Amino acid sequence: MLYLPLLIPLYALFFYIVLKWLHVENERVKRSFILSLTLLITQLIGATVAAVLELADNAVPLISIGLFVLIVNRFLTLKWWQAILIPIGVTMASSLVAGVGFMIFFKSIASS
Protein backbone atom coordinates (compact mmCIF):
# COMPACT_ATOMS: atom_id res chain seq x y z
CA MET A 1 0.00 0.00 0.00
CA LEU A 2 2.98 2.31 0.40
CA TYR A 3 3.45 2.51 -3.36
CA LEU A 4 -0.04 3.95 -3.97
CA PRO A 5 1.01 7.63 -3.76
CA LEU A 6 3.61 6.86 -6.43
CA LEU A 7 0.79 5.86 -8.78
CA ILE A 8 -0.84 9.32 -8.74
CA PRO A 9 1.54 10.83 -11.34
CA LEU A 10 1.28 7.70 -13.49
CA TYR A 11 -2.51 7.72 -13.30
CA ALA A 12 -2.49 11.44 -14.10
CA LEU A 13 -0.26 10.87 -17.14
CA PHE A 14 -2.49 8.16 -18.56
CA PHE A 15 -5.67 10.13 -17.77
CA TYR A 16 -4.09 13.09 -19.58
CA ILE A 17 -3.60 10.87 -22.63
CA VAL A 18 -7.20 9.62 -22.38
CA LEU A 19 -8.57 13.16 -22.05
CA LYS A 20 -6.56 14.22 -25.07
CA TRP A 21 -7.97 11.22 -26.97
CA LEU A 22 -11.50 12.29 -25.92
CA HIS A 23 -10.76 15.83 -27.21
CA VAL A 24 -11.08 17.55 -23.84
CA GLU A 25 -9.40 20.92 -24.31
CA ASN A 26 -9.83 22.97 -21.13
CA GLU A 27 -8.03 22.25 -17.85
CA ARG A 28 -6.74 18.88 -19.02
CA VAL A 29 -3.93 18.68 -16.43
CA LYS A 30 -6.22 19.60 -13.53
CA ARG A 31 -8.85 17.11 -14.65
CA SER A 32 -6.30 14.34 -15.07
CA PHE A 33 -5.07 14.80 -11.48
CA ILE A 34 -8.64 14.92 -10.17
CA LEU A 35 -9.45 11.71 -12.05
CA SER A 36 -6.28 10.03 -10.77
CA LEU A 37 -7.09 10.93 -7.17
CA THR A 38 -10.66 9.75 -7.69
CA LEU A 39 -9.48 6.41 -9.05
CA LEU A 40 -7.00 5.96 -6.20
CA ILE A 41 -9.63 6.78 -3.58
CA THR A 42 -12.14 4.38 -5.14
CA GLN A 43 -9.48 1.67 -5.16
CA LEU A 44 -8.81 2.25 -1.46
CA ILE A 45 -12.54 2.19 -0.70
CA GLY A 46 -12.97 -0.98 -2.75
CA ALA A 47 -10.09 -2.68 -0.94
CA THR A 48 -11.48 -1.62 2.43
CA VAL A 49 -14.98 -2.88 1.61
CA ALA A 50 -13.58 -6.18 0.35
CA ALA A 51 -11.46 -6.59 3.50
CA VAL A 52 -14.31 -5.75 5.87
CA LEU A 53 -16.76 -8.06 4.10
CA GLU A 54 -14.04 -10.70 3.63
CA LEU A 55 -14.60 -10.88 -0.12
CA ALA A 56 -12.21 -12.48 -2.58
CA ASP A 57 -9.41 -10.39 -4.08
CA ASN A 58 -11.21 -10.47 -7.43
CA ALA A 59 -13.98 -8.31 -5.97
CA VAL A 60 -11.71 -5.31 -5.39
CA PRO A 61 -11.38 -4.25 -9.06
CA LEU A 62 -15.10 -4.78 -9.64
CA ILE A 63 -16.05 -2.62 -6.66
CA SER A 64 -13.48 0.03 -7.62
CA ILE A 65 -14.58 0.21 -11.24
CA GLY A 66 -18.24 0.32 -10.24
CA LEU A 67 -17.64 3.21 -7.84
CA PHE A 68 -15.45 5.03 -10.34
CA VAL A 69 -18.06 4.70 -13.10
CA LEU A 70 -20.76 6.06 -10.79
CA ILE A 71 -18.61 9.03 -9.80
CA VAL A 72 -17.21 9.85 -13.25
CA ASN A 73 -20.57 9.69 -15.02
CA ARG A 74 -21.61 12.72 -12.98
CA PHE A 75 -18.72 14.80 -14.35
CA LEU A 76 -17.95 13.43 -17.82
CA THR A 77 -20.27 12.39 -20.60
CA LEU A 78 -18.98 8.97 -21.55
CA LYS A 79 -20.40 5.97 -23.29
CA TRP A 80 -20.81 2.93 -21.04
CA TRP A 81 -17.88 1.06 -22.61
CA GLN A 82 -15.61 4.10 -22.23
CA ALA A 83 -16.56 4.49 -18.57
CA ILE A 84 -15.66 0.86 -17.91
CA LEU A 85 -12.55 0.51 -20.08
CA ILE A 86 -10.84 3.79 -19.14
CA PRO A 87 -10.18 2.91 -15.45
CA ILE A 88 -9.16 -0.62 -16.41
CA GLY A 89 -6.73 0.64 -19.06
CA VAL A 90 -5.29 3.38 -16.87
CA THR A 91 -4.79 0.98 -13.97
CA MET A 92 -3.16 -1.70 -16.13
CA ALA A 93 -0.87 0.73 -17.96
CA SER A 94 0.17 2.47 -14.73
CA SER A 95 0.85 -0.82 -12.97
CA LEU A 96 2.93 -2.01 -15.91
CA VAL A 97 5.01 1.18 -15.96
CA ALA A 98 5.42 1.11 -12.16
CA GLY A 99 6.40 -2.57 -12.19
CA VAL A 100 8.97 -2.10 -14.92
CA GLY A 101 10.28 1.02 -13.17
CA PHE A 102 10.65 -0.79 -9.84
CA MET A 103 12.32 -3.74 -11.55
CA ILE A 104 14.87 -1.49 -13.27
CA PHE A 105 15.45 0.43 -10.03
CA PHE A 106 16.07 -2.68 -7.93
CA LYS A 107 18.20 -4.28 -10.63
CA SER A 108 20.40 -1.18 -10.77
CA ILE A 109 20.76 -1.22 -6.98
CA ALA A 110 21.64 -4.93 -6.95
CA SER A 111 24.25 -4.57 -9.70
CA SER A 112 26.11 -1.70 -8.02
Buried (B, 14 or more C-beta within 10 A) or exposed (E): EEEEEEBBEBBBBBBBBBBEEEEBEEEBEEBBBBBBEBBBBBBBBBBEBBEEEEBEEEBBBEBBBBBBBEBBEEEBEBEEEBBBBBBEBBBEBBEEBBEEEEEEEEEEEEEE
